[in-house]
Amino acid sequence: MKRKPILGTLLLTALWVLAASTSSDAQIFGPREMSEQTAECLTCHAKQNPSLYQQWGTSKHYRGNVGCFECHSAQPEDSDAFLHYGQQISVIVSPKDCGRCHSKEVEEFTSSHHSKAGRILGSLDNILAEVVEGNSGFITAMFPGGVSAAAVSGCWQCHGSEVKVLPDGSLDPATWPNTGIGRINPDGSEGSCTACHSRHAFSAAQARQPENCGKCHMGPDHPQKEIYEESKHGVAFRANIDKMNLDSPKWIVGEDYSAAPTCATCHMSATKNQSVTHDVGMRISWNNRPAVSIRPEVSDKKLGLPGANVPWQARRNQMKDVCLSCHNESWVDNFYVQYDELVKLYNNKFAKPGLELYALAQPLLRPVKFSNPIDFTWFEIWHHEGRRARHGVSMMGPDYTHWHGTYEVAKHFYSKFIPELEELIEKGKHSDNPAQNAAAEKLRAGLDRILSTEDHRWFIGGMDPEEKARRDKARKEFQDRYAKDGEKKEE
């Protein structure tokens, strides 16, 4: 663990004081005056890095006499420490370092999924970046066998790298610079506070901007920023940004601002009944990341997080408290009914049957992941399109819920996934391998069973006659309603 040295006897006015003796409550206040060490740092950095100096000068750190040395000082035994003009320092300021002054925030953050984002390393997503998209051509001292540039500059920049320290204390270029929110630091801590609180101003107003979250939460598989911009919330924010009071220290919705919410409003910031939280999962009632949506306490348990003991109902009530700042109770309750029903539709109609069929198809596939067309088809159905639908409804983005979501899911489920399964069945049936024949029969039986269910029987021409009659009637009414004068067909 990195330990910051207490200032010497000549700087008693800058002595940092422990507010409590227990580790969970330990808190340090800033010096009364700027330390000699920081003042010495500034003699060079104010000239060599004027932009950083100016950013720091606008920060609360500056006003609190917390400067270069207070954040970057290190002990000789720290793996990333090096001697710099007579002072032991480290480049990385980890959550452990920030926790000396911001203990509550770091404790909450460490309990969140954000801090565990670096654990994606080695996952299915990373296999894509490391193998399918990339190669081992990026060779460094810590990666003599090479690493994929696609992973280094893509996945790791959002999820975080495992920072590697070279013998001289410098940082391996494959792993640094990196502000991924789940970065694995040399001191063993997980996370990066600067993923959201950009150096060196650490502006709360900037952290409250939707664009701040958009560095990672955008794109084909989790377009939260784009969904927000489509939603009435995003429209209201852009129209009323001058009324948002983003610089307010406390920034309580319904008190300091009321024109619109941002990502921070809903997931982190204070209400009249709740304080700020740095565990972004505490107001989320579905985890929509997996192929099948699950409740957040289930995924928290898998990661060993304390949220395993917080049921989704409690989290939903905390989010409802945010919603009720602007909406009435029936509006909020009905929104959640709509949200749950879309998740249920996706889970039951596509995700669970799709997983079952994909599993049945495995004996008929080449064993190397992503060496079969159907591997990409199924991955994009749940990982891209299914997530878009679920995230879209959760944030009231109808276009992402439908056209970029459920439409794409259905289109590829019926026009690509099922035909690819049919092709595998035919190939397996005509194989000389008895095991392939048996696997093809099992897949055929599973596919026939699923296609005969109420959700899918339309596809094989088995729609219920009463439902077909209702739809024919509705279609005729639509045609009559929108037909131009003189175009209506005679009965």
ROKE-503105 format. One record per residue (C-alpha): chain; x, y, z; residue in three letters. Coordinates in Angstrom, 1 decimal, padded with zeros to 4 digits. Layout:
% residues N
  chaine       x       y       z  residu
       A       X       Y       Z     ALA
...
This chain:
% residues 491
  chaine       x       y       z  residu
       A   000.0   000.0   000.0     MET
       A   001.3   003.4  -000.9     LYS
       A   001.8   005.6   002.2     ARG
       A   002.1   009.4   002.0     LYS
       A   004.7   010.8   004.5     PRO
       A   003.6   013.3   007.1     ILE
       A   005.1   016.7   006.6     LEU
       A   008.1   017.5   008.8     GLY
       A   008.4   019.6   012.0     THR
       A   009.3   022.7   010.0     LEU
       A   005.8   022.5   008.4     LEU
       A   003.7   022.2   011.6     LEU
       A   001.2   024.6   010.1     THR
       A   000.6   022.2   007.3     ALA
       A   000.2   019.2   009.5     LEU
       A  -002.5   016.8   008.3     TRP
       A  -004.8   015.6   011.1     VAL
       A  -006.6   012.3   011.4     LEU
       A  -010.3   012.8   012.0     ALA
       A  -010.8   009.3   013.4     ALA
       A  -008.7   006.3   014.3     SER
       A  -010.8   003.5   012.7     THR
       A  -009.8   002.6   009.1     SER
       A  -013.4   002.9   007.8     SER
       A  -013.7   006.4   009.2     ASP
       A  -010.2   007.7   008.8     ALA
       A  -010.1   011.0   007.1     GLN
       A  -007.4   013.6   006.5     ILE
       A  -007.9   017.3   006.1     PHE
       A  -005.8   019.5   003.9     GLY
       A  -002.8   021.5   005.1     PRO
       A  -003.4   025.1   006.5     ARG
       A  -000.7   026.3   004.1     GLU
       A   000.9   025.1   000.9     MET
       A   003.7   022.7   001.7     SER
       A   007.3   023.5   000.8     GLU
       A   007.4   020.3  -001.3     GLN
       A   004.5   021.4  -003.5     THR
       A   005.8   024.9  -003.8     ALA
       A   009.1   023.4  -005.1     GLU
       A   007.2   021.3  -007.6     CYS
       A   005.4   024.4  -008.9     LEU
       A   008.7   026.2  -009.6     THR
       A   009.1   023.9  -012.6     CYS
       A   005.6   022.6  -013.4     HIS
       A   004.1   026.1  -013.6     ALA
       A   006.5   026.7  -016.5     LYS
       A   006.8   023.3  -018.1     GLN
       A   003.1   022.3  -017.8     ASN
       A   001.2   025.6  -017.7     PRO
       A  -002.1   024.1  -018.6     SER
       A  -002.0   021.6  -015.8     LEU
       A  -000.9   024.3  -013.4     TYR
       A  -003.9   026.5  -014.4     GLN
       A  -006.3   023.6  -014.2     GLN
       A  -005.1   022.8  -010.7     TRP
       A  -005.4   026.5  -009.9     GLY
       A  -009.1   026.4  -010.5     THR
       A  -009.7   023.4  -008.3     SER
       A  -010.8   023.0  -004.8     LYS
       A  -007.5   021.2  -004.2     HIS
       A  -005.7   024.5  -004.8     TYR
       A  -008.0   026.3  -002.4     ARG
       A  -007.4   023.6   000.2     GLY
       A  -003.6   023.7  -000.2     ASN
       A  -003.5   020.2  -001.6     VAL
       A  -001.0   020.1  -004.4     GLY
       A   001.5   018.0  -006.4     CYS
       A   003.3   016.5  -003.4     PHE
       A   000.2   015.7  -001.3     GLU
       A  -001.1   013.5  -004.1     CYS
       A   002.0   012.2  -005.8     HIS
       A   004.4   011.5  -002.9     SER
       A   005.4   007.9  -002.3     ALA
       A   007.5   005.6  -000.2     GLN
       A   010.7   004.0  -001.5     PRO
       A   009.1   000.5  -001.2     GLU
       A   006.2   001.4  -003.5     ASP
       A   006.7  -000.5  -006.7     SER
       A   006.1   002.6  -008.9     ASP
       A   008.1   005.0  -006.8     ALA
       A   011.1   006.9  -008.2     PHE
       A   013.3   009.7  -007.0     LEU
       A   012.5   013.0  -008.6     HIS
       A   014.5   016.1  -007.5     TYR
       A   015.1   014.7  -004.1     GLY
       A   011.5   013.5  -003.5     GLN
       A   010.0   010.0  -003.8     GLN
       A   007.0   010.3  -006.0     ILE
       A   004.8   008.1  -008.2     SER
       A   002.9   009.1  -011.4     VAL
       A  -000.2   007.2  -010.5     ILE
       A  -002.6   008.5  -008.0     VAL
       A  -004.8   005.6  -007.1     SER
       A  -008.1   005.3  -005.2     PRO
       A  -006.1   004.4  -002.1     LYS
       A  -004.3   007.7  -002.4     ASP
       A  -007.5   009.6  -003.0     CYS
       A  -009.1   007.8  -000.1     GLY
       A  -006.9   009.5   002.4     ARG
       A  -009.1   012.6   002.0     CYS
       A  -012.1   011.1   000.3     HIS
       A  -012.7   007.9   002.2     SER
       A  -016.4   007.7   001.9     LYS
       A  -016.3   008.2  -001.9     GLU
       A  -013.6   005.7  -002.4     VAL
       A  -015.3   003.1  -000.2     GLU
       A  -018.5   003.5  -002.3     GLU
       A  -016.6   003.4  -005.5     PHE
       A  -014.6   000.3  -004.5     THR
       A  -018.0  -001.4  -003.8     SER
       A  -019.2  -000.7  -007.3     SER
       A  -019.1  -002.5  -010.7     HIS
       A  -017.1   000.5  -012.0     HIS
       A  -014.1  -000.4  -010.0     SER
       A  -014.3  -004.0  -011.2     LYS
       A  -014.4  -003.1  -014.9     ALA
       A  -010.8  -004.2  -015.3     GLY
       A  -011.8  -007.8  -014.6     ARG
       A  -013.0  -008.0  -018.2     ILE
       A  -009.4  -008.9  -019.1     LEU
       A  -009.5  -012.4  -020.6     GLY
       A  -013.3  -012.3  -021.2     SER
       A  -015.1  -013.0  -024.5     LEU
       A  -015.0  -009.3  -025.3     ASP
       A  -011.2  -009.3  -024.8     ASN
       A  -010.8  -012.4  -027.0     ILE
       A  -012.3  -010.3  -029.8     LEU
       A  -009.8  -007.5  -029.4     ALA
       A  -006.8  -009.6  -028.7     GLU
       A  -007.3  -012.4  -031.2     VAL
       A  -010.0  -011.8  -033.7     VAL
       A  -009.4  -008.1  -034.3     GLU
       A  -005.8  -008.0  -033.1     GLY
       A  -002.5  -009.8  -033.0     ASN
       A   000.6  -009.8  -030.8     SER
       A   002.5  -007.1  -032.6     GLY
       A   002.6  -004.6  -029.8     PHE
       A   005.8  -005.6  -028.0     ILE
       A   007.1  -003.9  -024.8     THR
       A   009.4  -004.8  -022.0     ALA
       A   006.5  -006.2  -019.9     MET
       A   004.9  -007.9  -022.9     PHE
       A   007.9  -009.5  -024.7     PRO
       A   005.5  -011.9  -026.4     GLY
       A   003.4  -009.0  -027.6     GLY
       A  -000.1  -007.7  -026.9     VAL
       A  -002.9  -006.5  -029.2     SER
       A  -002.9  -002.8  -029.9     ALA
       A  -006.7  -003.1  -030.4     ALA
       A  -007.1  -004.1  -026.8     ALA
       A  -004.6  -001.6  -025.4     VAL
       A  -006.2   001.4  -027.1     SER
       A  -009.7   000.1  -027.1     GLY
       A  -011.0  -002.1  -024.3     CYS
       A  -008.3  -001.1  -021.8     TRP
       A  -008.9   002.6  -022.1     GLN
       A  -012.5   002.2  -020.7     CYS
       A  -012.3  -000.9  -018.6     HIS
       A  -008.8  -000.2  -017.4     GLY
       A  -005.4  -001.9  -017.8     SER
       A  -003.3  -003.7  -015.3     GLU
       A  -000.5  -001.1  -015.0     VAL
       A   002.9  -002.7  -015.2     LYS
       A   005.9  -001.1  -013.6     VAL
       A   009.4  -001.3  -015.2     LEU
       A   012.5  -001.8  -013.0     PRO
       A   013.4   001.9  -013.1     ASP
       A   009.9   002.8  -011.7     GLY
       A   008.6   004.0  -015.1     SER
       A   005.4   002.5  -016.5     LEU
       A   005.1   000.1  -019.4     ASP
       A   003.6   002.0  -022.5     PRO
       A   001.2  -000.8  -023.2     ALA
       A  -000.5  -000.1  -019.8     THR
       A   000.1   003.6  -019.4     TRP
       A  -001.4   006.2  -020.0     PRO
       A  -004.7   004.8  -018.8     ASN
       A  -007.6   006.2  -017.0     THR
       A  -009.9   003.2  -017.4     GLY
       A  -012.4   003.1  -014.6     ILE
       A  -011.4  -000.4  -013.5     GLY
       A  -007.7   000.1  -013.8     ARG
       A  -005.6  -002.3  -011.7     ILE
       A  -003.0  -000.2  -010.0     ASN
       A   000.5  -001.1  -008.8     PRO
       A  -000.7  -000.7  -005.2     ASP
       A  -003.3  -003.4  -005.7     GLY
       A  -006.3  -001.1  -005.7     SER
       A  -008.9  -001.2  -008.5     GLU
       A  -010.2   001.8  -010.3     GLY
       A  -009.4   005.3  -011.4     SER
       A  -011.0   008.4  -009.9     CYS
       A  -009.7   010.4  -012.8     THR
       A  -011.9   008.4  -015.2     ALA
       A  -014.6   010.8  -014.2     CYS
       A  -012.8   013.6  -012.3     HIS
       A  -010.4   014.6  -014.9     SER
       A  -007.0   016.0  -013.8     ARG
       A  -006.1   018.5  -012.6     HIS
       A  -009.2   020.6  -012.1     ALA
       A  -011.3   017.7  -010.8     PHE
       A  -014.3   019.7  -011.8     SER
       A  -017.6   018.6  -010.4     ALA
       A  -019.4   020.5  -013.1     ALA
       A  -017.5   018.5  -015.7     GLN
       A  -018.3   015.2  -014.0     ALA
       A  -022.0   016.1  -014.1     ARG
       A  -022.0   016.6  -017.8     GLN
       A  -023.4   013.7  -019.9     PRO
       A  -020.4   013.8  -022.2     GLU
       A  -018.2   012.8  -019.2     ASN
       A  -020.0   009.4  -019.1     CYS
       A  -020.0   009.2  -022.9     GLY
       A  -016.3   008.5  -023.1     LYS
       A  -017.3   004.8  -022.4     CYS
       A  -021.1   004.6  -022.4     HIS
       A  -021.6   005.0  -026.1     MET
       A  -021.4   002.8  -029.2     GLY
       A  -023.2  -000.3  -030.6     PRO
       A  -023.4  -002.3  -027.4     ASP
       A  -024.1   000.3  -024.7     HIS
       A  -025.2   003.6  -026.3     PRO
       A  -026.4   005.3  -023.1     GLN
       A  -025.1   008.7  -024.2     LYS
       A  -026.9   008.5  -027.5     GLU
       A  -030.1   007.2  -025.8     ILE
       A  -030.0   010.0  -023.3     TYR
       A  -029.6   012.5  -026.1     GLU
       A  -032.7   011.1  -027.9     GLU
       A  -034.7   011.1  -024.7     SER
       A  -036.8   013.9  -023.3     LYS
       A  -034.2   014.2  -020.6     HIS
       A  -031.4   014.9  -023.0     GLY
       A  -033.5   017.3  -025.0     VAL
       A  -034.4   019.2  -021.9     ALA
       A  -030.8   019.4  -020.8     PHE
       A  -029.5   020.8  -024.0     ARG
       A  -032.3   023.4  -024.1     ALA
       A  -031.7   024.4  -020.5     ASN
       A  -028.0   023.9  -019.8     ILE
       A  -027.7   027.5  -018.6     ASP
       A  -030.2   026.7  -015.9     LYS
       A  -028.5   023.5  -014.6     MET
       A  -026.4   025.2  -012.0     ASN
       A  -023.7   022.7  -012.6     LEU
       A  -021.1   024.4  -010.5     ASP
       A  -023.2   024.3  -007.3     SER
       A  -021.3   022.5  -004.6     PRO
       A  -024.3   020.5  -003.3     LYS
       A  -026.4   020.3  -006.5     TRP
       A  -029.6   018.8  -005.2     ILE
       A  -032.2   018.0  -007.8     VAL
       A  -035.4   019.9  -007.2     GLY
       A  -033.5   022.4  -005.1     GLU
       A  -030.5   023.7  -007.0     ASP
       A  -031.8   022.8  -010.4     TYR
       A  -035.0   021.4  -011.9     SER
       A  -034.8   021.9  -015.7     ALA
       A  -033.4   018.4  -016.5     ALA
       A  -031.5   015.5  -015.2     PRO
       A  -028.1   014.3  -016.3     THR
       A  -026.5   010.8  -015.9     CYS
       A  -025.1   011.9  -012.6     ALA
       A  -028.5   013.2  -011.4     THR
       A  -030.1   009.8  -011.7     CYS
       A  -027.3   007.5  -010.8     HIS
       A  -025.1   009.3  -008.3     MET
       A  -026.1   012.8  -007.3     SER
       A  -028.0   014.0  -004.2     ALA
       A  -031.7   014.4  -003.8     THR
       A  -033.6   015.9  -000.9     LYS
       A  -033.7   012.4   000.6     ASN
       A  -030.4   010.9  -000.5     GLN
       A  -026.8   011.9  -000.4     SER
       A  -024.3   011.5  -003.3     VAL
       A  -023.2   007.9  -004.0     THR
       A  -020.2   006.7  -005.9     HIS
       A  -021.7   003.2  -006.3     ASP
       A  -023.6   003.7  -009.5     VAL
       A  -025.4   000.3  -009.0     GLY
       A  -027.4   001.4  -006.0     MET
       A  -030.2   002.9  -008.1     ARG
       A  -030.3   000.2  -010.8     ILE
       A  -032.9  -002.5  -010.6     SER
       A  -031.8  -004.6  -013.7     TRP
       A  -028.3  -005.6  -014.8     ASN
       A  -028.7  -005.5  -018.6     ASN
       A  -025.2  -006.5  -019.4     ARG
       A  -025.6  -010.3  -019.7     PRO
       A  -027.4  -012.1  -022.4     ALA
       A  -030.3  -012.5  -020.1     VAL
       A  -031.0  -009.6  -017.8     SER
       A  -030.5  -010.4  -014.1     ILE
       A  -031.1  -008.5  -010.9     ARG
       A  -028.1  -006.4  -009.7     PRO
       A  -027.7  -008.2  -006.4     GLU
       A  -027.0  -011.4  -008.3     VAL
       A  -024.2  -009.9  -010.3     SER
       A  -022.9  -008.2  -007.1     ASP
       A  -022.7  -011.5  -005.4     LYS
       A  -020.6  -013.0  -008.3     LYS
       A  -018.1  -010.2  -007.8     LEU
       A  -018.1  -010.4  -004.0     GLY
       A  -019.5  -006.9  -003.6     LEU
       A  -021.5  -005.7  -000.6     PRO
       A  -024.3  -004.9  -002.9     GLY
       A  -025.2  -008.6  -002.8     ALA
       A  -027.1  -007.7   000.3     ASN
       A  -029.1  -004.9  -001.3     VAL
       A  -032.2  -006.2  -003.1     PRO
       A  -033.3  -004.7  -006.4     TRP
       A  -036.5  -003.4  -004.8     GLN
       A  -034.5  -001.1  -002.5     ALA
       A  -032.4   000.1  -005.4     ARG
       A  -035.5   000.8  -007.4     ARG
       A  -037.0   002.9  -004.6     ASN
       A  -033.8   004.9  -004.5     GLN
       A  -034.1   005.6  -008.2     MET
       A  -037.8   006.4  -007.8     LYS
       A  -036.9   009.0  -005.3     ASP
       A  -034.9   010.7  -008.0     VAL
       A  -037.7   010.4  -010.5     CYS
       A  -040.2   011.9  -008.1     LEU
       A  -038.3   015.1  -008.0     SER
       A  -040.0   015.9  -011.4     CYS
       A  -042.7   013.2  -011.9     HIS
       A  -045.7   012.1  -010.0     ASN
       A  -046.0   008.6  -008.4     GLU
       A  -048.3   007.0  -011.0     SER
       A  -046.1   008.2  -013.9     TRP
       A  -043.0   006.7  -012.2     VAL
       A  -044.8   003.4  -011.4     ASP
       A  -046.2   003.0  -014.9     ASN
       A  -042.8   003.7  -016.4     PHE
       A  -041.3   000.8  -014.4     TYR
       A  -044.2  -001.5  -015.6     VAL
       A  -043.2  -000.6  -019.2     GLN
       A  -039.5  -001.2  -018.5     TYR
       A  -040.0  -004.6  -016.8     ASP
       A  -042.3  -005.8  -019.6     GLU
       A  -039.7  -005.0  -022.3     LEU
       A  -037.0  -006.8  -020.3     VAL
       A  -039.4  -009.7  -019.9     LYS
       A  -040.2  -009.8  -023.6     LEU
       A  -036.5  -009.8  -024.6     TYR
       A  -035.5  -012.4  -022.0     ASN
       A  -038.3  -014.8  -022.7     ASN
       A  -038.8  -014.5  -026.4     LYS
       A  -035.2  -014.2  -027.6     PHE
       A  -032.5  -014.5  -025.0     ALA
       A  -033.4  -017.7  -023.2     LYS
       A  -034.4  -019.6  -026.4     PRO
       A  -031.4  -018.2  -028.2     GLY
       A  -029.0  -019.4  -025.5     LEU
       A  -030.7  -022.8  -025.5     GLU
       A  -030.4  -023.2  -029.2     LEU
       A  -026.8  -021.9  -029.3     TYR
       A  -025.8  -024.5  -026.7     ALA
       A  -027.5  -027.3  -028.7     LEU
       A  -025.5  -026.2  -031.7     ALA
       A  -022.1  -026.4  -030.1     GLN
       A  -021.3  -030.0  -031.1     PRO
       A  -021.9  -029.0  -034.7     LEU
       A  -019.6  -026.0  -034.6     LEU
       A  -015.8  -025.6  -035.0     ARG
       A  -014.6  -025.5  -031.4     PRO
       A  -012.7  -022.2  -031.7     VAL
       A  -014.9  -019.3  -030.6     LYS
       A  -015.7  -016.8  -033.3     PHE
       A  -014.6  -019.2  -036.1     SER
       A  -018.2  -019.8  -037.0     ASN
       A  -020.6  -017.3  -038.5     PRO
       A  -023.2  -018.1  -035.9     ILE
       A  -020.8  -017.1  -033.2     ASP
       A  -020.9  -013.5  -034.4     PHE
       A  -024.7  -013.6  -035.1     THR
       A  -025.6  -014.7  -031.6     TRP
       A  -023.0  -012.4  -030.0     PHE
       A  -024.4  -009.3  -031.7     GLU
       A  -028.0  -010.3  -031.0     ILE
       A  -027.5  -010.2  -027.3     TRP
       A  -024.4  -008.2  -026.8     HIS
       A  -025.3  -005.3  -029.2     HIS
       A  -028.9  -005.3  -030.2     GLU
       A  -030.4  -006.9  -027.1     GLY
       A  -028.5  -004.5  -024.9     ARG
       A  -029.6  -001.5  -027.0     ARG
       A  -033.2  -002.5  -026.6     ALA
       A  -032.9  -002.9  -022.8     ARG
       A  -030.8   000.2  -022.3     HIS
       A  -033.2   002.1  -024.6     GLY
       A  -036.3   001.4  -022.6     VAL
       A  -034.5   002.0  -019.3     SER
       A  -033.7   005.5  -020.4     MET
       A  -036.8   006.3  -022.4     MET
       A  -035.2   006.2  -025.8     GLY
       A  -037.9   004.8  -028.1     PRO
       A  -035.8   004.6  -031.3     ASP
       A  -033.1   002.6  -029.5     TYR
       A  -035.7   000.4  -027.8     THR
       A  -037.3  -000.4  -031.1     HIS
       A  -035.4   000.2  -034.4     TRP
       A  -031.9  -000.1  -033.0     HIS
       A  -033.1  -002.7  -030.4     GLY
       A  -035.9  -005.2  -030.7     THR
       A  -036.2  -004.8  -034.5     TYR
       A  -032.6  -005.7  -034.9     GLU
       A  -032.9  -008.6  -032.4     VAL
       A  -035.9  -010.0  -034.3     ALA
       A  -034.4  -009.4  -037.7     LYS
       A  -031.3  -011.3  -037.0     HIS
       A  -032.9  -013.9  -034.9     PHE
       A  -035.2  -014.9  -037.8     TYR
       A  -033.2  -014.0  -040.9     SER
       A  -029.7  -015.1  -039.7     LYS
       A  -029.7  -017.1  -036.5     PHE
       A  -032.4  -019.6  -037.4     ILE
       A  -031.2  -020.1  -041.0     PRO
       A  -027.7  -020.8  -039.7     GLU
       A  -029.1  -023.3  -037.3     LEU
       A  -031.0  -025.0  -040.1     GLU
       A  -027.8  -025.2  -042.1     GLU
       A  -026.0  -026.8  -039.2     LEU
       A  -028.8  -029.3  -038.8     ILE
       A  -028.6  -030.3  -042.5     GLU
       A  -024.8  -030.6  -042.4     LYS
       A  -025.0  -032.7  -039.2     GLY
       A  -027.7  -035.0  -040.6     LYS
       A  -025.6  -035.9  -043.6     HIS
       A  -022.4  -036.3  -041.6     SER
       A  -020.6  -039.7  -041.4     ASP
       A  -020.1  -039.1  -037.7     ASN
       A  -022.9  -040.6  -035.6     PRO
       A  -022.3  -038.0  -032.9     ALA
       A  -022.9  -035.3  -035.4     GLN
       A  -026.1  -037.0  -036.5     ASN
       A  -027.4  -037.2  -032.9     ALA
       A  -026.5  -033.5  -032.2     ALA
       A  -028.4  -032.5  -035.4     ALA
       A  -031.5  -034.4  -034.2     GLU
       A  -031.3  -032.7  -030.8     LYS
       A  -031.0  -029.3  -032.4     LEU
       A  -033.8  -030.0  -034.8     ARG
       A  -036.1  -031.1  -032.0     ALA
       A  -035.2  -028.0  -029.9     GLY
       A  -035.7  -025.6  -032.8     LEU
       A  -039.0  -027.2  -033.7     ASP
       A  -040.2  -026.9  -030.1     ARG
       A  -039.2  -023.3  -029.8     ILE
       A  -040.7  -022.3  -033.1     LEU
       A  -044.0  -023.9  -032.2     SER
       A  -044.4  -021.7  -029.1     THR
       A  -046.8  -018.8  -029.0     GLU
       A  -044.0  -016.3  -029.4     ASP
       A  -042.6  -017.8  -032.6     HIS
       A  -045.2  -019.8  -034.3     ARG
       A  -046.1  -016.9  -036.7     TRP
       A  -042.7  -017.7  -038.3     PHE
       A  -043.9  -021.2  -039.5     ILE
       A  -047.3  -020.0  -040.5     GLY
       A  -049.0  -021.1  -037.3     GLY
       A  -050.5  -017.8  -036.1     MET
       A  -053.7  -018.2  -034.1     ASP
       A  -056.7  -017.7  -036.5     PRO
       A  -058.4  -015.2  -034.2     GLU
       A  -055.2  -013.2  -033.9     GLU
       A  -054.8  -013.3  -037.7     LYS
       A  -058.4  -012.0  -038.1     ALA
       A  -057.8  -009.2  -035.7     ARG
       A  -054.6  -008.1  -037.5     ARG
       A  -056.3  -008.3  -040.9     ASP
       A  -059.1  -006.1  -039.6     LYS
       A  -056.6  -003.6  -038.2     ALA
       A  -054.7  -003.5  -041.4     ARG
       A  -057.8  -002.8  -043.4     LYS
       A  -058.8   000.0  -041.0     GLU
       A  -055.3   001.5  -041.4     PHE
       A  -055.5   001.4  -045.2     GLN
       A  -059.0   003.0  -045.2     ASP
       A  -057.9   005.7  -042.7     ARG
       A  -054.9   006.8  -044.7     TYR
       A  -056.1   006.2  -048.2     ALA
       A  -056.2   009.3  -050.4     LYS
       A  -059.6   010.5  -051.8     ASP
       A  -060.8   008.3  -054.6     GLY
       A  -058.2   005.5  -053.7     GLU
       A  -060.5   003.5  -051.4     LYS
       A  -061.4   000.2  -052.9     LYS
       A  -065.0  -000.6  -053.4     GLU
       A  -066.4  -003.3  -051.3     GLU
